[in-house]
Amino acid sequence: MAQETVTLSVPFEALVNSITNLALKDKLRLWKLIEEQIALTEEDALEQDPVVQAEIREARAAYHAGDYMTIDDYVAQTHEQAG
């Protein structure tokens, strides 16, 4: 059976009023869901940012050219500098 979708338009004030009436556990559940959606949206926006795309290209080029430091090398260098 094909699944159908419905798009609803809910006035923001009605949404706020509905959230206000939720139990604490449901507000926390909603908060977690909203945080996850914000994180995904921010990640998508960053991936589309031309500056970020240029930085990624630059980092990949440096990696392919062998211009990088492993975490083990970094830790060793940090210990040498500290000690």
C-alpha positions as CSV (number, residue, x, y, z in Angstrom):
1,M,0.0,0.0,0.0
2,A,1.4,3.4,-1.0
3,Q,2.1,5.8,1.8
4,E,0.5,9.2,1.4
5,T,1.8,12.4,3.0
6,V,-0.1,15.4,4.3
7,T,1.4,18.9,4.8
8,L,-0.1,20.9,7.6
9,S,0.2,24.6,8.3
10,V,0.0,25.4,12.0
11,P,0.1,29.0,13.2
12,F,3.2,29.5,15.3
13,E,1.2,30.7,18.3
14,A,-0.9,27.5,18.2
15,L,2.3,25.5,18.2
16,V,3.7,27.4,21.1
17,N,0.5,26.9,23.1
18,S,0.6,23.2,22.3
19,I,4.2,22.9,23.5
20,T,3.4,24.9,26.7
21,N,0.8,22.3,27.6
22,L,3.1,19.3,27.1
23,A,4.4,17.2,30.0
24,L,8.0,17.8,30.9
25,K,9.1,14.4,29.5
26,D,7.5,15.3,26.2
27,K,9.0,18.7,26.1
28,L,12.5,17.2,26.7
29,R,11.8,14.7,23.9
30,L,10.8,17.5,21.6
31,W,13.8,19.5,22.6
32,K,16.1,16.6,21.7
33,L,14.4,16.2,18.3
34,I,14.7,19.9,17.5
35,E,18.4,20.0,18.5
36,E,19.0,17.1,16.2
37,Q,17.2,18.8,13.3
38,I,19.1,22.1,13.9
39,A,22.4,20.2,13.9
40,L,21.6,18.5,10.6
41,T,20.5,21.8,9.1
42,E,23.6,23.6,10.2
43,E,25.8,20.7,8.9
44,D,24.0,20.9,5.5
45,A,24.4,24.7,5.4
46,L,28.1,24.4,6.2
47,E,28.7,21.8,3.5
48,Q,27.1,24.3,1.0
49,D,29.3,27.2,2.2
50,P,31.9,28.1,-0.5
51,V,34.5,28.9,2.1
52,V,34.0,25.6,3.8
53,Q,34.1,23.8,0.5
54,A,37.4,25.5,-0.4
55,E,38.9,24.6,3.0
56,I,37.9,20.9,2.4
57,R,39.5,20.9,-1.0
58,E,42.7,22.5,0.4
59,A,42.8,19.9,3.3
60,R,42.3,17.0,0.8
61,A,45.0,18.3,-1.5
62,A,47.4,18.6,1.5
63,Y,46.6,15.1,2.6
64,H,47.1,13.6,-0.9
65,A,50.4,15.5,-1.1
66,G,51.5,13.9,2.2
67,D,51.5,17.2,4.0
68,Y,49.9,16.1,7.3
69,M,50.8,14.9,10.8
70,T,49.4,11.8,12.3
71,I,47.9,11.9,15.8
72,D,50.7,9.9,17.1
73,D,53.3,12.3,15.7
74,Y,51.3,15.2,17.1
75,V,51.2,13.6,20.6
76,A,54.9,12.9,20.5
77,Q,55.7,16.4,19.5
78,T,53.4,17.9,22.2
79,H,55.2,15.7,24.8
80,E,58.6,16.8,23.6
81,Q,57.6,20.5,23.8
82,A,56.1,20.1,27.3
83,G,58.9,18.1,28.7
